[in-house]
Amino acid sequence: MQSELAHVTRVTTLGELTASIAHEINQPLAAAISNADACITWLAREPPDLEAARRSAEWIIEDGNRAGEVIRRVRALAKKAEIEKVPLDVNDVITEVMTLIQRELVSHAVSARIELAPTLPRIFGDRVQLQQVMINLVMNAIEAMESVVDRSRELVIRSNQDELGRVIVTVTDRGVGIRPEIAERLFNPFFTTKSGGTGMGLSICRSIVEAHGGLLSVASGEGSGATFQVTLPLRDYSRP
């Protein structure tokens, strides 16, 4: 019965996840198309810039792999497969994510400051799912600063350990901030402050973090940016 309940829970999560699959997949696919266009441009030059074309082709491969990983994890949710929790270094997950979204930072004129604790204990988690959480939080932070023109657009990501031994990751932007009355509603399914948003991204992020035995919260003052905090335990609470 516990196994069946776990499967129903995963399928329910899958139903929620389908609402944001287009968003999750569209990012690497759009990047792949952009890099393919760039590759053609480099090859059309006289003489062709083969080194730049090769670099664009390598980025296309990375984008394709990212899209494939998202699809693979969605398929795993639909099966009676356990979440692939393994010992992870959160700093490694953050570093990988920052590499993936580097071009987004450049295109939106956002600078990133990374402050990672030098020694952190490993947590148990699914690398791809936690990457998706981090990508979502970082992309939200970037979008929150799109209208900022009176100060620098800076993104700060920190990792540390709290007094209870849990691993803490924070993502802070210098955007317009979040009004207190809507801060908690951000995690409700289908609630969004974006004109073209699905309202599922943060809801799914919280579901993923809670499936890891952790917490996802936000602190903000209107006009002064926002900080999203991911708190993760050291042990795997999904196992006895």
Solvent accessible surface area in square Angstrom, and as a share of the most:
residue,aa,sasa,rsa
1,M,204,0.91
2,Q,159,0.71
3,S,74,0.48
4,E,89,0.40
5,L,120,0.60
6,A,39,0.30
7,H,40,0.18
8,V,87,0.50
9,T,76,0.44
10,R,29,0.10
11,V,66,0.38
12,T,79,0.46
13,T,32,0.19
14,L,29,0.15
15,G,46,0.45
16,E,55,0.25
17,L,22,0.11
18,T,76,0.44
19,A,39,0.30
20,S,2,0.02
21,I,47,0.24
22,A,78,0.60
23,H,80,0.36
24,E,26,0.12
25,I,23,0.12
26,N,91,0.47
27,Q,27,0.12
28,P,2,0.01
29,L,86,0.43
30,A,50,0.39
31,A,22,0.17
32,A,18,0.14
33,I,114,0.58
34,S,69,0.44
35,N,9,0.05
36,A,36,0.28
37,D,84,0.44
38,A,35,0.27
39,C,22,0.13
40,I,115,0.58
41,T,76,0.44
42,W,69,0.24
43,L,88,0.44
44,A,75,0.58
45,R,127,0.46
46,E,162,0.73
47,P,112,0.70
48,P,61,0.38
49,D,52,0.27
50,L,122,0.61
51,E,111,0.50
52,A,3,0.03
53,A,6,0.04
54,R,153,0.56
55,R,101,0.37
56,S,3,0.02
57,A,39,0.30
58,E,87,0.39
59,W,85,0.30
60,I,53,0.27
61,I,111,0.56
62,E,77,0.35
63,D,1,0.00
64,G,40,0.38
65,N,94,0.48
66,R,32,0.12
67,A,7,0.06
68,G,36,0.35
69,E,63,0.28
70,V,15,0.09
71,I,89,0.45
72,R,102,0.37
73,R,13,0.05
74,V,23,0.13
75,R,148,0.54
76,A,18,0.14
77,L,15,0.08
78,A,45,0.35
79,K,113,0.48
80,K,120,0.51
81,A,39,0.30
82,E,122,0.55
83,I,39,0.20
84,E,82,0.37
85,K,26,0.11
86,V,73,0.42
87,P,70,0.44
88,L,1,0.00
89,D,34,0.18
90,V,8,0.05
91,N,22,0.11
92,D,64,0.33
93,V,4,0.02
94,I,0,0.00
95,T,76,0.44
96,E,63,0.28
97,V,0,0.00
98,M,19,0.08
99,T,93,0.54
100,L,37,0.18
101,I,0,0.00
102,Q,93,0.41
103,R,74,0.27
104,E,42,0.19
105,L,4,0.02
106,V,109,0.63
107,S,86,0.55
108,H,46,0.20
109,A,74,0.57
110,V,11,0.06
111,S,63,0.41
112,A,43,0.33
113,R,99,0.36
114,I,69,0.35
115,E,66,0.30
116,L,57,0.28
117,A,20,0.16
118,P,132,0.83
119,T,117,0.68
120,L,26,0.13
121,P,46,0.29
122,R,138,0.50
123,I,1,0.01
124,F,83,0.35
125,G,0,0.00
126,D,2,0.01
127,R,83,0.30
128,V,19,0.11
129,Q,13,0.06
130,L,9,0.05
131,Q,28,0.12
132,Q,33,0.15
133,V,2,0.01
134,M,10,0.04
135,I,9,0.05
136,N,11,0.05
137,L,1,0.01
138,V,0,0.00
139,M,17,0.08
140,N,28,0.14
141,A,5,0.04
142,I,0,0.00
143,E,55,0.25
144,A,35,0.27
145,M,0,0.00
146,E,91,0.41
147,S,79,0.51
148,V,8,0.04
149,V,136,0.78
150,D,114,0.59
151,R,77,0.28
152,S,70,0.45
153,R,55,0.20
154,E,41,0.19
155,L,0,0.00
156,V,7,0.04
157,I,0,0.00
158,R,83,0.30
159,S,5,0.03
160,N,63,0.32
161,Q,78,0.35
162,D,31,0.16
163,E,157,0.70
164,L,126,0.63
165,G,18,0.18
166,R,79,0.29
167,V,0,0.00
168,I,12,0.06
169,V,3,0.02
170,T,17,0.10
171,V,3,0.02
172,T,32,0.19
173,D,7,0.04
174,R,90,0.33
175,G,0,0.00
176,V,81,0.47
177,G,16,0.16
178,I,24,0.12
179,R,108,0.39
180,P,100,0.63
181,E,115,0.51
182,I,19,0.10
183,A,19,0.15
184,E,109,0.49
185,R,118,0.43
186,L,17,0.08
187,F,10,0.04
188,N,71,0.36
189,P,67,0.42
190,F,146,0.61
191,F,42,0.17
192,T,51,0.29
193,T,90,0.52
194,K,86,0.37
195,S,131,0.85
196,G,74,0.71
197,G,29,0.28
198,T,65,0.38
199,G,12,0.11
200,M,1,0.00
201,G,17,0.17
202,L,21,0.11
203,S,9,0.06
204,I,11,0.06
205,C,4,0.02
206,R,57,0.21
207,S,38,0.24
208,I,21,0.11
209,V,0,0.00
210,E,95,0.42
211,A,46,0.36
212,H,5,0.02
213,G,39,0.38
214,G,6,0.05
215,L,106,0.53
216,L,4,0.02
217,S,51,0.33
218,V,27,0.15
219,A,65,0.51
220,S,36,0.23
221,G,33,0.32
222,E,116,0.52
223,G,45,0.43
224,S,84,0.54
225,G,4,0.03
226,A,5,0.04
227,T,39,0.23
228,F,15,0.06
229,Q,66,0.29
230,V,4,0.03
231,T,6,0.04
232,L,6,0.03
233,P,13,0.08
234,L,63,0.31
235,R,124,0.45
236,D,18,0.09
237,Y,123,0.47
238,S,76,0.49
239,R,136,0.50
240,P,172,1.08
